[in-house]
Amino acid sequence: MGVPHGHADPLRGGGAEADTVHLDQSHGPTFLDAEAQLEMYRVLLDRIESIALNVTRSRDLIHNLIRDL
């Protein structure tokens, strides 16, 4: 799995795979470091990135929503 746009990535540390996921929860922080847990978050991030709008489409959506208010 590579970083699709070459940007800093919270789970991959800018291209290198991260060794910890930090979760803020109501009872305090939780740190995940097992490879299976990390892989689950990498898969989730890939799914989110695959459906997220790019910068231009995001900006257009926001402008259209504001215009329609």
Secondary structure, 3 states (H helix, E strand, C coil): CCCCCCCCCCCCCCCCCCCCEEEEECCEEEEECCHHHHHHHHHHHHHHHHHCCCHHHHHHHHHHHHHCC
